[in-house]
Amino acid sequence: MYPEQIVSPMKAELTSQGFKELLSPVEVDSTLKQEGTTLLMINSVCGCSAGTARPGVIMAVKNASKVPDRLATSFAGFDIDAVKQARSYLLPYPPSSPAIALLKDGKVVHMIERHNIEGRSAQMIAANLIQAFETYC
């Protein structure tokens, strides 16, 4: 598990933009099972999370004409039980961190895994998400 002093600023990058932290399996279930759309980011300490995933997600939410009903996040390697529960909603996708999922009525309709984040710019991730928002939100 990562130390809180390392993780806190990385969490705040999303929570300061309106993302709700899902800290327990109960919070995951109550959020992801809701009707409508939920954008879930499995946050991470890795460079691709800091360099492109978090900035891309924030850029998408700020610049899209349609946005998900809910914004949520859990932190891999820190919110252990919550992330494990969240990943159960993301099947058949394998565990990935970072990962960005758009769920509609509790089911994944769009997924960006780590291998789709690495080597891509924040702008590319934002454009990908904005297109998904236009389709599903």
Legacy VTK file of the C-alpha trace (Angstrom):
# vtk DataFile Version 3.0
C-alpha trace
ASCII
DATASET POLYDATA
POINTS 137 float
0.000 0.000 0.000
1.265 3.460 -0.893
1.833 6.076 1.828
-0.996 8.561 2.256
1.299 11.576 1.854
2.152 10.386 -1.666
-1.400 9.480 -2.651
-3.300 12.468 -1.214
-2.243 15.075 -3.813
-2.973 12.624 -6.641
-6.436 11.975 -5.224
-7.034 15.710 -4.773
-6.315 16.331 -8.441
-9.581 14.541 -9.241
-11.668 15.258 -6.143
-11.051 18.990 -6.548
-12.714 18.637 -9.971
-15.875 17.011 -8.610
-14.906 13.337 -8.585
-16.348 11.416 -5.651
-13.945 9.087 -3.901
-15.190 5.541 -3.602
-13.402 4.281 -0.511
-15.285 1.064 0.283
-17.054 -1.744 -1.569
-20.386 -0.392 -0.302
-19.669 3.043 -1.827
-18.635 1.379 -5.089
-21.855 -0.629 -5.251
-24.111 2.291 -4.347
-22.484 4.485 -6.998
-21.880 2.111 -9.891
-25.267 0.367 -9.693
-27.172 3.606 -10.208
-29.119 4.274 -13.376
-27.524 6.714 -15.766
-23.864 7.215 -16.539
-20.827 7.105 -14.292
-17.261 7.919 -15.233
-14.901 5.887 -13.064
-11.179 6.460 -12.939
-8.981 3.910 -11.246
-6.237 6.318 -10.191
-2.582 5.366 -9.864
0.837 6.669 -8.826
2.374 5.870 -12.204
3.669 8.471 -14.608
1.019 7.814 -17.246
-1.670 8.536 -14.689
-0.067 11.827 -13.706
1.051 12.837 -17.170
-1.951 11.989 -19.295
-4.789 10.062 -17.612
-5.788 12.502 -14.865
-5.260 15.589 -17.045
-7.149 13.934 -19.910
-10.119 12.988 -17.739
-10.314 16.498 -16.281
-10.002 18.065 -19.726
-12.816 15.855 -21.048
-15.196 16.684 -18.214
-14.496 20.428 -18.504
-14.834 20.593 -22.293
-17.604 18.161 -23.191
-21.097 19.344 -24.065
-22.472 16.137 -22.509
-20.991 14.720 -19.327
-21.702 11.656 -17.187
-24.216 11.897 -14.375
-21.550 10.945 -11.844
-17.767 11.208 -11.594
-16.042 8.671 -9.357
-12.558 7.510 -8.494
-10.706 4.929 -6.423
-6.949 4.644 -5.994
-5.133 1.434 -6.916
-2.670 0.355 -4.260
-4.421 2.443 -1.609
-8.212 1.983 -1.664
-7.650 -1.762 -1.899
-11.140 -3.145 -1.175
-12.905 -0.426 -3.161
-10.717 -0.987 -6.218
-11.245 -4.745 -5.993
-15.004 -4.202 -5.961
-14.854 -1.623 -8.763
-12.897 -4.032 -10.932
-15.705 -6.573 -10.583
-17.879 -4.124 -12.568
-15.220 -3.788 -15.264
-15.108 -7.445 -16.293
-14.202 -8.889 -18.752
-11.456 -6.250 -18.799
-8.426 -7.345 -16.781
-7.222 -5.243 -13.836
-5.517 -2.112 -15.082
-4.261 0.982 -13.356
-4.782 3.557 -14.360
-8.051 2.770 -16.076
-10.966 4.929 -17.150
-14.414 3.402 -17.549
-17.733 4.855 -18.598
-20.604 2.841 -17.182
-24.250 3.131 -18.124
-26.803 1.591 -15.797
-23.979 -0.313 -14.059
-22.466 -1.807 -17.225
-19.242 -0.787 -18.980
-19.945 0.902 -22.303
-16.485 2.397 -22.866
-13.108 1.435 -21.412
-9.651 2.932 -21.603
-7.045 0.569 -20.181
-3.468 1.377 -19.244
-2.165 0.194 -22.621
-4.553 2.722 -24.245
-3.195 5.485 -21.981
0.542 4.903 -22.285
2.078 6.881 -25.129
-1.020 9.014 -25.688
-1.426 12.666 -24.825
-3.960 14.088 -22.397
-5.656 15.696 -25.397
-6.029 12.314 -27.115
-7.533 10.774 -23.983
-9.889 13.739 -23.590
-11.017 13.474 -27.225
-11.643 9.747 -26.799
-13.743 10.368 -23.684
-15.668 13.279 -25.180
-16.676 11.047 -28.086
-17.854 8.391 -25.610
-19.802 11.024 -23.643
-21.521 12.141 -26.847
-22.523 8.547 -27.581
-23.641 7.381 -24.123
-24.500 10.406 -21.947
LINES 1 138
137 0 1 2 3 4 5 6 7 8 9 10 11 12 13 14 15 16 17 18 19 20 21 22 23 24 25 26 27 28 29 30 31 32 33 34 35 36 37 38 39 40 41 42 43 44 45 46 47 48 49 50 51 52 53 54 55 56 57 58 59 60 61 62 63 64 65 66 67 68 69 70 71 72 73 74 75 76 77 78 79 80 81 82 83 84 85 86 87 88 89 90 91 92 93 94 95 96 97 98 99 100 101 102 103 104 105 106 107 108 109 110 111 112 113 114 115 116 117 118 119 120 121 122 123 124 125 126 127 128 129 130 131 132 133 134 135 136
